[in-house]
Amino acid sequence: MTGILLVEDDAAIVRTLTDFLSDEGFSVRTADGQANAIETMETKVPDLALVDITLREGNGFAVCAYAKEHGIPVIFLTASGDEYSVVMGLDMGADDYIAKPFRPRELVSRIRSVLRRTGKRQSTIAIGDLVIDTDKAAVTRLGQQINLSALEYRLLLVFVNHRGRVLSREQLLEEIWDCAGDFVNDNTLTVYIKRLREKLEPNPQEPRYIRTVRGLGYQMDGE
């Protein structure tokens, strides 16, 4: 699982981002200041650091300098309109920045973009007997190739990126709407989930990977 270090001293932001990034499939550790952040990186190297420039203890520039010395990509979280800090951060080698307030989904998109550019993104994901290779868009079970359509593969990735989380039908439709040029409505979603289970599950009548949570939606277990 891709590890993110969030360096932020605003407790509300920490709670919100930790919950959201965890739901998106990231492993999140947090630090509220410069010394704590560096100590955390010394203990376990993250795949990427999200660093608030202004910290109550120390500053984000020092955290960035340490991270870059150790090959850790950095995205700065900056106050809106703080052009000087943005320029200084990029000059220090930060890989990207995003101004507060920001939309969580935009942040996730920036994170994944930086991970792709820096080669830190995990390209294979194992869930039970399934192995998903996101570089090759390939899925295997017990070493056997599983042929999925573009929309079936996209639907699988939605479940993979939200492992452990119950997804409503409305959330699933929002994620895959018009993917690969196909029209998707509620009835079509039912068909695609059925097809996906038939291809992935050893016994589609007793699904192990994509479970129905009655009255709420569907869930892929976290392990």
Salt bridges, closest charged atoms under 4 A:
GLU8 OE1 - LYS100 NZ 2.99
GLU24 OE2 - ARG105 NH1 3.67
GLU24 OE1 - ARG112 NH2 3.46
GLU24 OE2 - HIS162 NE2 3.16
ASP52 OD2 - LYS100 NZ 3.13
ASP95 OD2 - LYS68 NZ 2.83
ASP96 OD1 - ARG110 NH1 3.36
GLU106 OE1 - ARG103 NH2 3.96
GLU106 OE2 - ARG110 NH2 3.11
ASP129 OD2 - ARG208 NH1 3.69
ASP135 OD1 - ARG121 NH2 2.43
GLU152 OE1 - LYS199 NZ 2.76
GLU175 OE2 - ARG105 NH2 3.56
GLU175 OE1 - ARG154 NH2 3.27
GLU175 OE2 - HIS162 NE2 3.99
ASP186 OD1 - ARG169 NE 2.79
GLU198 OE2 - LYS194 NZ 2.65
ASP221 OD1 - ARG211 NE 3.28
